[in-house]
């Protein structure tokens, strides 16, 4: 039988973690009882620098049940790095790994169906929400815009899929070969090329606590996804430069008209030209600077995270 490890990134999740662990342990126990997975199957919770009682709850859960293990970061390194840390640890012994957020807005009851698809030969099973009723109008609209933008830029994402997925051991090992620090996991996984399927589920509201992805973080996450997976923004800068050059050539007509005395050179038109071209230049420098900054980060080869302690 195959060993299943469920990886849970957690940041200040003391309000939901006990019930989350109880529910996931029950799901694993049911699969063990049905002789679907190995009795050694477990859960790894990655404490992403929490400031509440998250780590002490993980420690207590481990004392009650050895199937619960934990990794504690020295500070907050971010959700994506927490996932990588959990998968790096899990892949040492597990045959199949499921990642899911601690708030359980993603339906954990879909896990058995994911496991059955894995046993049938599928390496990656995406959990895809079939509704966005719990999201605000702005979040639904911005999410759809994000997916459409990335598709236009040539990045193939699974729409309405976040980080609830199952991956086989070889799929995780392949993912971990991607060593870049600015890793956008949900954009990298479709690039792996292994056989994949989807499981649809209804997304539910958080049981307690508040979202760890406010608007500012969501926008930063989206921008990181775009710049990590595509150079289209830099090409856009090139097109803007070409457009500005063509515009400059077209403006020769204005000079000719002025020379012939057919028009009066106005202050307003001059200032508008300066502001438009100045804006293009600032945007261009900003986008190019973003990529240079990412290159600088990559060449330093700093570790993605620092583990303070482990349990289990």
Backbone bond lengths (Angstrom), bond angles and torsions (degrees), N, CA, C in turn:
res aa  C-N    CA-C-N  psi(-1)  N-CA   C-N-CA  omega(-1)  CA-C   N-CA-C  phi
1 X - - - 1.461 - - 1.519 110.49 -
2 X 1.317 115.71 150.23 1.455 121.66 -176.73 1.529 111.11 -87.68
3 X 1.335 114.91 143.01 1.460 119.80 178.11 1.524 110.03 -88.08
4 X 1.329 116.20 129.32 1.462 123.38 177.79 1.528 109.74 -105.34
5 X 1.328 116.09 132.45 1.459 121.33 171.68 1.522 108.85 -122.47
6 X 1.320 115.99 128.67 1.467 121.64 176.59 1.530 107.48 -99.60
7 X 1.327 116.35 124.78 1.463 122.22 -179.33 1.528 108.88 -104.09
8 X 1.341 115.33 127.80 1.469 121.05 -177.88 1.527 109.61 -124.87
9 X 1.328 119.57 110.03 1.462 120.55 170.45 1.531 108.92 -75.96
10 X 1.333 116.76 135.71 1.469 119.64 -175.85 1.522 110.12 -138.80
11 X 1.307 115.93 128.24 1.459 122.10 175.48 1.528 108.70 -133.37
12 X 1.340 115.80 109.37 1.470 121.97 -178.20 1.526 111.00 54.37
13 X 1.329 115.91 57.80 1.466 120.94 -176.60 1.529 112.14 -116.37
14 X 1.342 117.11 32.76 1.462 119.78 -177.18 1.536 112.59 -61.99
15 X 1.326 117.41 -27.59 1.458 120.35 -176.80 1.523 113.12 -74.69
16 X 1.324 117.03 -26.05 1.470 119.25 -175.67 1.521 113.52 -113.68
17 X 1.326 117.85 -18.90 1.465 120.37 -170.42 1.531 114.24 -59.90
18 X 1.341 119.96 -45.17 1.477 118.39 -179.77 1.525 113.07 -57.10
19 X 1.328 117.24 -46.60 1.469 119.75 -179.41 1.527 111.13 -69.99
20 X 1.334 116.44 -32.54 1.466 120.24 177.82 1.521 110.86 -63.63
21 X 1.326 116.19 -48.62 1.470 120.64 179.72 1.524 111.04 -62.71
22 X 1.311 116.74 -41.24 1.467 120.56 179.71 1.528 110.66 -60.46
23 X 1.315 115.98 -43.75 1.455 119.77 -177.81 1.525 111.80 -69.70
24 X 1.336 117.69 -41.95 1.461 120.72 -179.01 1.527 111.53 -70.20
25 X 1.335 117.40 -36.41 1.466 120.18 176.51 1.527 110.63 -63.94
26 X 1.323 116.03 -37.35 1.471 119.88 178.42 1.524 110.16 -64.24
27 X 1.324 116.73 -41.88 1.474 120.63 179.04 1.519 110.49 -63.48
28 X 1.334 116.96 -44.45 1.467 120.08 177.76 1.518 111.29 -63.70
29 X 1.332 117.08 -42.19 1.465 120.25 -179.64 1.528 111.00 -62.64
30 X 1.316 116.54 -38.12 1.476 119.61 178.00 1.531 110.43 -64.01
31 X 1.329 116.65 -40.48 1.468 120.52 178.66 1.532 110.83 -67.93
32 X 1.336 116.19 -35.65 1.466 120.24 177.78 1.526 110.19 -67.64
33 X 1.334 115.94 -43.95 1.464 120.87 179.24 1.526 111.39 -60.74
34 X 1.323 115.47 -36.67 1.465 120.50 179.17 1.525 111.71 -80.51
35 X 1.328 116.64 3.36 1.468 123.78 -179.66 1.541 111.38 57.23
36 X 1.330 114.45 37.64 1.460 120.30 177.60 1.519 110.93 -90.80
37 X 1.347 116.82 -35.72 1.464 122.08 -179.86 1.518 110.04 -128.61
38 X 1.316 115.64 166.38 1.457 122.90 -178.60 1.528 111.25 -68.24
39 X 1.336 118.57 141.26 1.472 121.22 177.43 1.535 113.56 -60.35
40 X 1.318 118.19 -19.04 1.464 121.32 178.21 1.526 112.92 -81.83
41 X 1.318 117.56 0.41 1.467 120.86 179.68 1.523 110.33 -55.62
42 X 1.327 116.46 144.75 1.468 119.05 -171.55 1.522 112.31 -146.00
43 X 1.324 114.88 -175.40 1.463 123.63 178.50 1.523 108.22 -128.55
44 X 1.325 116.76 134.24 1.467 121.46 174.57 1.525 107.87 -117.30
45 X 1.334 115.83 120.83 1.459 121.50 177.07 1.525 108.18 -103.70
46 X 1.313 117.11 126.86 1.466 121.79 179.81 1.530 108.12 -103.68
47 X 1.328 116.30 110.95 1.464 121.90 177.88 1.524 108.70 -81.19
48 X 1.313 115.80 106.73 1.458 121.91 -174.86 1.534 111.66 -86.22
49 X 1.340 115.49 58.66 1.465 120.00 177.26 1.517 113.51 70.33
50 X 1.312 117.86 38.71 1.467 121.06 -178.79 1.523 111.62 -64.48
51 X 1.328 115.07 150.06 1.471 120.87 178.51 1.525 111.31 -106.91
52 X 1.332 117.15 0.59 1.462 120.39 178.88 1.534 109.93 -105.27
53 X 1.304 118.30 -148.50 1.468 122.19 -174.91 1.542 112.96 -94.36
54 X 1.309 117.05 18.36 1.464 120.20 -176.22 1.522 111.91 -55.34
55 X 1.336 117.89 -48.02 1.463 120.24 -176.95 1.529 112.00 -66.47
56 X 1.321 117.03 -39.95 1.470 119.04 179.48 1.533 110.20 -65.94
57 X 1.325 117.54 -32.68 1.465 120.51 176.54 1.530 110.96 -68.51
58 X 1.329 116.58 -37.63 1.469 120.26 176.23 1.522 110.21 -64.13
59 X 1.330 115.96 -42.46 1.473 120.76 179.26 1.523 111.18 -62.54
60 X 1.321 116.41 -44.00 1.468 120.33 179.09 1.527 111.19 -64.86
61 X 1.323 116.17 -40.12 1.473 120.09 179.34 1.520 110.69 -63.96
62 X 1.333 117.68 -37.41 1.461 121.64 178.34 1.525 111.56 -65.63
63 X 1.328 116.50 -36.39 1.466 119.88 178.54 1.522 111.17 -66.82
64 X 1.333 115.90 -35.08 1.471 119.89 179.71 1.515 112.12 -78.15
65 X 1.335 115.66 -35.08 1.462 120.00 -175.13 1.529 108.47 -145.19
66 X 1.318 116.63 116.36 1.468 121.12 -176.89 1.522 112.89 -69.59
67 X 1.334 116.50 -8.11 1.462 119.71 177.32 1.528 112.06 -75.22
68 X 1.330 117.07 -7.91 1.465 121.67 177.67 1.529 108.81 -101.80
69 X 1.326 116.49 123.26 1.469 121.98 177.28 1.529 108.44 -121.40
70 X 1.329 116.26 163.62 1.453 119.14 -177.26 1.512 113.22 -144.00
71 X 1.322 115.03 149.96 1.466 123.32 172.89 1.523 107.09 -125.75
72 X 1.321 116.71 131.23 1.466 120.85 -179.22 1.520 110.19 -114.74
73 X 1.340 116.85 121.36 1.458 121.63 174.62 1.529 110.15 -77.72
74 X 1.325 116.21 152.54 1.458 120.95 178.20 1.529 111.75 -72.41
75 X 1.328 116.46 -21.75 1.467 122.69 175.83 1.519 107.60 -159.91
76 X 1.305 116.04 -178.32 1.454 120.38 179.39 1.535 110.64 -76.54
77 X 1.324 116.62 116.51 1.466 121.97 179.55 1.535 112.20 -109.47
78 X 1.317 117.51 -3.80 1.449 120.15 176.65 1.526 113.90 103.42
79 X 1.322 113.76 153.25 1.467 122.36 -175.76 1.524 112.80 -57.34
80 X 1.342 117.40 -45.25 1.467 120.50 -176.82 1.530 111.58 -64.47
81 X 1.322 116.69 -40.24 1.460 120.18 178.32 1.530 111.61 -69.09
82 X 1.325 116.77 -32.64 1.461 119.93 175.92 1.528 110.55 -64.42
83 X 1.324 116.53 -40.34 1.462 120.39 176.34 1.525 111.24 -62.19
84 X 1.331 115.98 -45.27 1.471 120.41 -179.89 1.520 110.55 -61.48
85 X 1.333 117.48 -43.55 1.465 120.97 179.77 1.524 110.92 -61.48
86 X 1.332 116.33 -44.18 1.457 120.12 -179.98 1.515 112.24 -64.49
87 X 1.335 117.08 -42.62 1.464 120.71 179.88 1.528 111.30 -69.36
88 X 1.332 116.56 -35.74 1.472 120.29 178.27 1.521 110.65 -61.20
89 X 1.324 116.34 -40.49 1.463 121.03 178.55 1.526 111.05 -73.87
90 X 1.327 116.42 -42.90 1.462 120.92 -174.71 1.520 112.51 -66.20
91 X 1.340 116.75 -38.33 1.465 120.69 -173.33 1.526 112.33 -67.01
92 X 1.329 117.13 -14.50 1.470 120.59 178.07 1.524 111.64 -63.26
93 X 1.333 116.65 -32.34 1.471 119.64 -175.63 1.524 113.75 -128.87
94 X 1.329 117.97 -21.08 1.468 120.46 -173.39 1.527 111.64 -85.73
95 X 1.321 114.86 151.79 1.468 121.30 174.33 1.517 111.24 -94.94
96 X 1.318 116.10 -24.28 1.458 121.42 -178.69 1.528 108.02 -147.63
97 X 1.336 116.23 140.95 1.463 121.61 -174.44 1.519 109.48 -128.76
98 X 1.313 115.56 132.79 1.467 122.07 174.52 1.524 108.00 -114.76
99 X 1.325 117.09 131.29 1.465 120.72 174.52 1.524 108.50 -109.70
100 X 1.338 115.36 139.28 1.462 121.10 -178.63 1.519 108.28 -155.38
101 X 1.326 116.94 144.92 1.459 121.19 179.83 1.520 110.51 -75.80
102 X 1.330 115.10 154.76 1.460 121.25 -173.71 1.523 113.37 -69.00
103 X 1.329 117.93 -22.92 1.464 119.52 -176.64 1.527 113.20 -76.09
104 X 1.333 117.23 -11.29 1.474 123.79 178.89 1.526 112.51 56.03
105 X 1.338 117.11 31.30 1.465 118.79 168.18 1.526 109.94 -67.26
106 X 1.324 115.41 -29.07 1.466 120.85 170.78 1.525 107.31 -81.15
107 X 1.297 116.86 130.93 1.466 122.30 -170.63 1.533 111.56 -72.08
108 X 1.336 118.09 109.58 1.476 119.87 -179.79 1.520 113.29 -68.14
109 X 1.329 117.48 -15.89 1.465 120.01 177.96 1.524 111.77 -67.51
110 X 1.333 116.57 -9.04 1.466 120.38 176.13 1.525 111.55 -81.80
111 X 1.334 117.37 -11.52 1.470 121.12 -175.96 1.539 112.24 -60.97
112 X 1.351 120.24 -46.21 1.470 118.89 178.81 1.528 112.90 -56.59
113 X 1.338 116.95 -39.66 1.470 119.75 178.48 1.526 110.47 -66.20
114 X 1.312 116.78 -36.54 1.472 120.93 176.05 1.522 110.84 -62.02
115 X 1.331 115.54 -45.15 1.466 120.60 -178.94 1.527 110.75 -62.01
116 X 1.320 116.98 -41.39 1.463 120.41 179.77 1.531 111.42 -64.25
117 X 1.328 116.76 -37.11 1.467 119.71 176.13 1.527 110.68 -66.19
118 X 1.340 115.94 -37.53 1.472 119.88 176.28 1.528 110.57 -62.76
119 X 1.325 116.70 -45.62 1.462 120.56 -179.46 1.529 111.47 -65.26
120 X 1.329 116.29 -21.02 1.469 120.61 177.99 1.532 111.57 -86.76
121 X 1.351 116.50 -1.26 1.459 118.96 174.37 1.522 116.37 114.17
122 X 1.330 117.66 10.03 1.468 121.00 -179.77 1.527 109.49 -93.98
123 X 1.338 116.79 132.87 1.462 120.81 -178.20 1.522 113.60 -87.36
124 X 1.329 116.64 -32.04 1.467 120.44 -178.43 1.520 108.56 -132.52
125 X 1.337 115.66 126.87 1.468 120.79 176.65 1.527 107.49 -121.72
126 X 1.323 115.79 116.74 1.464 120.91 -179.36 1.526 110.62 -88.15
127 X 1.312 115.89 132.29 1.453 120.54 169.50 1.525 107.90 -85.74
128 X 1.316 117.33 117.63 1.467 121.99 -175.71 1.523 109.19 -119.56
129 X 1.325 115.76 123.15 1.468 119.21 178.60 1.531 109.79 -71.94
130 X 1.324 115.75 138.09 1.465 119.70 -179.66 1.527 112.02 -100.97
131 X 1.328 116.42 7.50 1.462 119.95 176.13 1.530 109.32 -154.63
132 X 1.326 115.34 159.19 1.465 121.71 174.95 1.530 109.77 -129.14
133 X 1.324 115.69 36.62 1.463 120.47 -176.92 1.520 112.24 -64.55
134 X 1.331 117.02 -26.81 1.463 120.18 -177.89 1.528 112.44 -83.33
135 X 1.339 117.39 -8.74 1.459 121.18 -179.11 1.524 111.22 -90.57
136 X 1.323 115.65 153.65 1.455 120.42 173.42 1.527 109.54 -73.13
137 X 1.347 115.36 165.52 1.467 119.52 177.94 1.521 110.19 -58.31
138 X 1.334 116.59 -41.66 1.465 119.85 -178.23 1.524 111.18 -63.84
139 X 1.335 116.39 -42.40 1.466 119.20 -178.04 1.525 111.12 -67.44
140 X 1.333 117.00 -39.91 1.471 119.70 178.22 1.526 110.40 -63.41
141 X 1.330 115.50 -45.32 1.468 120.09 -177.60 1.523 111.34 -65.76
142 X 1.332 116.20 -45.44 1.469 120.09 -178.55 1.526 111.17 -66.74
143 X 1.341 117.27 -36.07 1.463 120.41 178.50 1.521 110.94 -64.97
144 X 1.333 116.63 -44.97 1.473 119.92 177.88 1.522 111.23 -62.91
145 X 1.333 116.23 -39.94 1.464 120.49 178.13 1.528 110.62 -63.25
146 X 1.338 116.22 -39.09 1.466 121.50 179.58 1.524 110.81 -62.00
147 X 1.330 116.85 -47.79 1.469 120.49 -179.88 1.531 111.09 -63.23
148 X 1.330 117.06 -42.62 1.462 120.56 -179.40 1.526 111.12 -65.71
149 X 1.341 116.02 -39.58 1.468 120.06 179.72 1.514 110.91 -63.25
150 X 1.327 116.89 -46.69 1.464 119.91 -179.24 1.524 111.53 -65.51
151 X 1.319 117.13 -36.97 1.462 119.54 176.92 1.522 110.91 -63.54
152 X 1.343 116.62 -39.97 1.457 120.65 177.40 1.526 111.52 -64.24
153 X 1.342 116.01 -30.96 1.461 120.89 179.95 1.526 112.23 -83.72
154 X 1.319 116.90 -0.05 1.463 120.10 177.05 1.511 114.63 93.42
155 X 1.339 117.43 8.34 1.464 121.40 179.53 1.523 108.59 -96.51
156 X 1.314 117.05 122.89 1.455 121.28 -176.63 1.529 110.21 -95.68
157 X 1.317 115.36 104.84 1.459 121.32 176.16 1.525 109.90 -106.32
158 X 1.331 115.28 155.97 1.461 120.43 172.17 1.524 106.60 -86.95
159 X 1.330 116.52 111.74 1.465 120.12 -174.11 1.522 111.27 -64.36
160 X 1.341 114.50 139.97 1.466 123.74 -179.70 1.526 112.98 64.42
161 X 1.327 115.75 22.81 1.469 121.04 173.42 1.516 108.60 -111.43
162 X 1.317 116.44 131.52 1.469 120.58 178.74 1.526 108.78 -105.41
163 X 1.332 117.50 -107.09 1.465 119.90 -179.71 1.525 112.27 -128.08
164 X 1.323 116.18 25.14 1.457 121.87 173.45 1.520 107.57 -95.93
165 X 1.334 115.08 106.16 1.467 119.05 -175.76 1.521 110.39 -157.42
166 X 1.322 114.64 161.85 1.466 122.26 170.95 1.519 107.80 -111.38
167 X 1.340 115.43 140.01 1.468 120.82 176.95 1.519 109.35 -137.16
168 X 1.322 115.45 138.59 1.462 120.26 175.73 1.524 109.78 -72.67
169 X 1.302 116.01 167.76 1.464 120.68 -179.31 1.521 111.41 -58.94
170 X 1.340 116.98 -44.86 1.462 118.66 -177.02 1.531 111.66 -69.65
171 X 1.336 117.21 -29.98 1.465 119.92 176.79 1.528 110.49 -68.04
172 X 1.323 117.13 -41.43 1.465 120.73 178.30 1.529 110.68 -67.15
173 X 1.319 116.49 -42.26 1.474 119.50 178.14 1.528 111.19 -60.04
174 X 1.325 116.65 -37.55 1.466 120.40 177.88 1.522 110.70 -68.89
175 X 1.336 116.77 -42.46 1.469 120.65 177.85 1.524 111.26 -59.07
176 X 1.315 117.07 -40.37 1.464 120.96 -177.19 1.530 112.69 -71.00
177 X 1.335 117.13 -10.26 1.461 119.83 174.43 1.531 111.88 -76.20
178 X 1.328 116.54 -14.53 1.468 120.97 175.43 1.522 107.72 -80.63
179 X 1.309 116.59 105.44 1.461 121.48 -169.11 1.529 114.63 -94.49
180 X 1.355 118.34 -0.15 1.454 118.08 -177.28 1.521 111.52 -64.17
181 X 1.338 115.29 147.43 1.460 121.20 -178.27 1.521 111.69 -77.69
182 X 1.331 116.53 -32.16 1.461 121.29 179.03 1.530 108.51 -90.03
183 X 1.316 115.30 66.63 1.461 120.84 -172.60 1.528 110.45 -91.49
184 X 1.318 116.56 120.85 1.457 122.97 176.56 1.524 106.77 -104.68
185 X 1.325 115.73 92.45 1.456 122.18 -166.35 1.526 112.80 -58.35
186 X 1.333 116.63 -47.02 1.468 118.37 -174.98 1.526 112.43 -67.93
187 X 1.334 117.57 -14.95 1.455 120.65 174.44 1.515 112.75 -91.28
188 X 1.348 116.33 -26.17 1.465 121.04 -179.07 1.531 111.50 -78.31
189 X 1.330 116.99 -40.24 1.469 120.49 -171.87 1.530 113.43 -58.86
190 X 1.344 120.04 -41.90 1.474 117.76 176.53 1.527 113.15 -62.71
191 X 1.350 117.03 -19.14 1.459 120.57 179.54 1.527 112.36 -78.82
192 X 1.339 117.68 -12.95 1.472 120.70 -174.92 1.528 111.61 -67.25
193 X 1.321 116.35 -33.70 1.463 119.33 173.36 1.513 116.02 91.18
194 X 1.331 118.00 0.75 1.461 119.32 179.39 1.526 111.02 -77.01
195 X 1.327 115.21 162.42 1.464 120.46 178.57 1.524 109.46 -60.64
196 X 1.325 115.86 131.20 1.461 120.07 -177.29 1.525 111.39 -136.47
197 X 1.323 114.61 153.97 1.461 121.91 176.02 1.521 108.65 -141.19
198 X 1.334 116.19 174.20 1.453 121.77 -178.72 1.523 110.57 -123.10
199 X 1.312 114.64 145.58 1.458 122.09 170.46 1.527 106.93 -121.79
200 X 1.325 117.18 127.37 1.462 120.68 -177.89 1.532 110.23 -97.58
201 X 1.316 115.43 143.36 1.458 120.75 -178.53 1.523 109.10 -149.40
202 X 1.314 115.64 163.29 1.464 121.35 177.63 1.522 109.43 -94.40
203 X 1.304 116.43 124.79 1.461 121.77 179.37 1.531 109.08 -79.82
204 X 1.323 116.15 136.26 1.466 121.71 -176.01 1.529 110.39 -114.38
205 X 1.330 118.16 162.97 1.467 120.52 176.50 1.526 110.80 -67.41
206 X 1.337 116.29 159.65 1.461 121.02 175.78 1.514 110.12 -60.98
207 X 1.344 116.35 142.26 1.458 120.23 176.97 1.524 110.95 -68.25
208 X 1.335 116.35 -37.15 1.466 121.97 -178.46 1.521 108.21 -163.85
209 X 1.324 116.21 172.69 1.461 120.31 178.74 1.518 111.39 75.25
210 X 1.315 115.28 -171.59 1.461 120.17 -178.77 1.519 110.44 -127.59
211 X 1.313 115.62 160.82 1.465 121.42 -178.53 1.523 110.78 -62.91
212 X 1.334 115.47 141.23 1.461 120.59 177.99 1.524 111.07 -93.95
213 X 1.348 115.61 8.39 1.461 120.27 178.35 1.527 110.34 -124.23
214 X 1.352 117.60 77.75 1.468 120.08 173.06 1.524 110.01 -68.57
215 X 1.328 115.67 176.51 1.465 120.90 -174.97 1.524 112.25 -55.08
216 X 1.325 116.85 -44.08 1.465 120.92 -178.01 1.530 110.87 -58.99
217 X 1.334 117.01 -45.26 1.469 121.11 -179.67 1.529 110.87 -68.63
218 X 1.317 116.11 -37.22 1.468 119.51 179.86 1.523 110.95 -62.94
219 X 1.331 115.90 -43.95 1.464 119.80 179.86 1.523 110.97 -65.59
220 X 1.350 116.50 -41.74 1.464 120.27 178.68 1.530 110.52 -63.76
221 X 1.339 116.53 -38.91 1.465 121.60 179.56 1.527 110.30 -64.87
222 X 1.333 116.05 -43.18 1.461 120.46 179.34 1.533 111.09 -64.12
223 X 1.333 116.21 -43.68 1.470 119.72 -179.83 1.521 110.89 -64.87
224 X 1.334 116.59 -38.91 1.464 120.16 177.95 1.528 110.68 -63.60
225 X 1.340 115.85 -38.28 1.461 119.32 177.51 1.512 112.26 -62.87
226 X 1.331 116.55 -42.76 1.465 121.11 -179.08 1.524 110.93 -65.53
227 X 1.332 116.68 -48.68 1.467 120.11 -175.14 1.527 112.66 -76.73
228 X 1.336 117.36 -20.21 1.464 120.15 178.92 1.523 112.05 -80.72
229 X 1.327 116.38 -27.03 1.458 119.68 -171.18 1.525 114.35 -113.02
230 X 1.329 117.48 -8.20 1.459 119.15 -175.35 1.521 110.81 -147.24
231 X 1.341 116.10 145.38 1.464 121.08 173.71 1.529 110.22 -102.15
232 X 1.321 116.18 14.26 1.465 120.68 -179.28 1.532 112.89 -57.32
233 X 1.351 119.89 -38.20 1.466 118.30 178.07 1.525 113.23 -58.44
234 X 1.348 117.24 -37.92 1.460 119.96 178.40 1.529 109.88 -67.86
235 X 1.326 117.09 -38.67 1.455 120.01 177.39 1.528 110.53 -65.83
236 X 1.316 116.22 -32.93 1.461 119.91 176.06 1.523 110.57 -62.84
237 X 1.351 115.68 -39.71 1.461 120.51 176.41 1.528 110.07 -59.24
238 X 1.332 116.29 -42.65 1.468 120.78 178.29 1.530 110.95 -59.98
239 X 1.334 115.85 -44.43 1.461 120.15 179.86 1.526 111.12 -64.96
240 X 1.333 116.40 -37.92 1.460 119.50 176.75 1.527 110.86 -62.95
241 X 1.338 115.61 -38.96 1.458 119.91 178.01 1.516 111.64 -63.94
242 X 1.343 116.06 -42.87 1.464 120.20 178.15 1.525 110.19 -62.88
243 X 1.342 114.79 -43.16 1.467 119.55 179.55 1.524 111.03 -61.26
244 X 1.348 115.73 -43.52 1.467 119.61 -179.68 1.531 110.71 -63.74
245 X 1.341 116.55 -37.32 1.463 120.37 178.85 1.527 110.94 -65.86
246 X 1.325 115.78 -44.23 1.460 119.74 178.48 1.523 110.99 -63.92
247 X 1.342 114.93 -37.17 1.454 119.27 177.32 1.527 110.79 -63.01
248 X 1.354 114.75 -39.97 1.460 119.44 178.69 1.526 111.55 -63.08
249 X 1.340 115.45 -39.76 1.470 119.10 177.82 1.531 110.11 -64.53
250 X 1.337 114.91 -40.92 1.466 119.22 179.78 1.521 111.01 -63.35
251 X 1.334 116.08 -31.34 1.468 119.85 -178.97 1.522 112.40 -71.19
252 X 1.351 116.09 -12.16 1.470 118.32 175.18 1.530 110.53 -57.68
253 X 1.320 113.95 -30.12 1.466 118.53 177.72 1.526 110.80 -59.14
254 X 1.334 115.69 -37.19 1.456 119.78 179.76 1.519 110.98 -64.53
255 X 1.339 115.72 -41.59 1.466 119.35 179.94 1.538 111.00 -65.46
256 X 1.334 114.19 -40.03 1.472 118.02 178.99 1.526 110.13 -63.41
257 X 1.340 114.60 -42.58 1.462 118.61 178.93 1.523 110.74 -63.21
258 X 1.341 115.92 -39.48 1.464 120.30 178.31 1.527 110.51 -63.92
259 X 1.333 115.98 -42.77 1.473 120.53 -178.08 1.529 111.62 -63.74
260 X 1.335 112.77 -33.33 1.454 117.41 179.87 1.525 112.25 -84.76
261 X 1.340 115.51 0.01 1.459 119.29 177.90 1.503 114.31 74.60
262 X 1.342 115.72 22.20 1.463 119.06 -177.98 1.522 113.45 -91.09
263 X 1.348 116.66 -7.78 1.463 119.37 -178.53 1.517 109.66 -150.18
264 X 1.292 115.48 166.80 1.475 121.60 178.15 1.514 107.83 -113.43
265 X 1.328 115.77 126.83 1.468 120.20 -179.48 1.520 109.28 -70.53
266 X 1.343 116.59 119.72 1.462 120.74 -175.38 1.518 112.97 -101.67
267 X 1.315 114.00 150.44 1.466 120.52 178.77 1.524 111.11 -66.56
268 X 1.333 116.28 -37.82 1.473 120.96 -176.57 1.528 111.64 -61.07
269 X 1.338 115.98 -46.74 1.463 118.77 -178.59 1.522 111.41 -64.11
270 X 1.329 116.53 -35.79 1.462 120.18 178.46 1.522 110.90 -64.65
271 X 1.323 116.63 -46.13 1.467 120.39 -178.61 1.526 111.50 -65.79
272 X 1.335 116.16 -38.73 1.472 118.88 178.48 1.524 110.56 -61.99
273 X 1.329 116.78 -42.50 1.463 120.91 178.94 1.529 110.93 -61.26
274 X 1.329 115.88 -43.72 1.469 120.36 -179.38 1.522 110.61 -61.97
275 X 1.336 116.61 -45.51 1.464 119.85 -177.83 1.530 111.80 -67.29
276 X 1.329 117.43 -39.93 1.466 120.12 179.93 1.528 110.78 -64.98
277 X 1.340 116.47 -49.93 1.465 119.57 -179.38 1.517 111.41 -66.34
278 X 1.341 116.64 -38.26 1.468 119.32 177.07 1.518 111.64 -62.39
279 X 1.344 116.05 -38.73 1.469 120.06 177.25 1.511 112.04 -64.63
280 X 1.351 116.42 -43.34 1.462 120.35 176.85 1.529 110.46 -57.10
281 X 1.314 116.39 -44.17 1.463 121.02 -177.47 1.527 111.72 -64.87
282 X 1.332 116.46 -42.34 1.465 119.97 -179.82 1.523 111.48 -66.97
283 X 1.338 115.85 -41.38 1.467 119.11 176.90 1.523 110.36 -62.86
284 X 1.325 116.43 -43.21 1.460 120.94 -179.25 1.519 111.19 -61.90
285 X 1.318 116.38 -46.01 1.466 120.11 179.56 1.521 111.20 -63.94
286 X 1.329 116.41 -36.98 1.460 119.78 179.26 1.515 112.56 -64.80
287 X 1.323 116.50 -44.84 1.465 120.42 -179.87 1.524 110.93 -66.75
288 X 1.329 116.12 -46.17 1.467 119.39 178.42 1.525 110.16 -62.07
289 X 1.339 116.19 -39.59 1.465 120.03 178.08 1.519 112.67 -62.38
290 X 1.337 116.92 -34.87 1.462 121.17 177.70 1.533 110.56 -60.90
291 X 1.320 115.94 -44.50 1.469 119.49 179.92 1.529 111.37 -70.29
292 X 1.312 117.18 -37.90 1.469 119.91 177.58 1.530 109.90 -63.62
293 X 1.344 115.55 -40.60 1.462 119.38 177.41 1.514 112.18 -61.37
294 X 1.335 116.67 -41.40 1.463 119.94 178.51 1.536 110.93 -65.90
295 X 1.323 116.40 -40.26 1.464 119.84 176.73 1.521 111.34 -61.34
296 X 1.334 116.22 -40.55 1.467 120.40 178.41 1.519 110.84 -61.62
297 X 1.337 115.40 -44.06 1.465 119.63 178.99 1.524 111.45 -62.02
298 X 1.326 116.37 -42.08 1.460 120.30 -178.30 1.531 111.75 -66.48
299 X 1.324 117.45 -41.06 1.469 120.24 -176.83 1.528 112.01 -69.63
300 X 1.323 117.20 -24.41 1.469 119.67 177.99 1.527 111.83 -71.83
301 X 1.347 116.06 -24.94 1.470 122.28 177.78 1.526 112.84 54.51
302 X 1.303 116.09 39.70 1.464 119.92 175.38 1.529 110.09 -71.25
303 X 1.322 118.21 151.42 1.469 119.68 179.49 1.521 110.88 -64.71
304 X 1.327 115.66 148.99 1.462 120.26 -179.32 1.521 111.52 -68.62
305 X 1.327 116.70 -30.36 1.467 120.35 -175.32 1.524 109.30 -157.26
306 X 1.315 115.88 164.58 1.461 122.43 175.73 1.524 108.18 -123.04
307 X 1.322 115.90 123.33 1.472 120.81 -179.93 1.522 109.01 -91.25
308 X 1.325 114.95 122.72 1.465 120.37 179.04 1.527 111.77 -82.79
309 X 1.334 115.44 -41.57 1.465 118.92 179.24 1.517 110.64 -161.05
310 X 1.332 114.60 162.97 1.462 122.22 176.37 1.512 109.26 -130.92
311 X 1.305 115.19 156.22 1.464 119.92 175.75 1.529 108.03 -142.19
312 X 1.323 115.17 140.63 1.472 119.21 -179.62 1.484 112.61 80.17
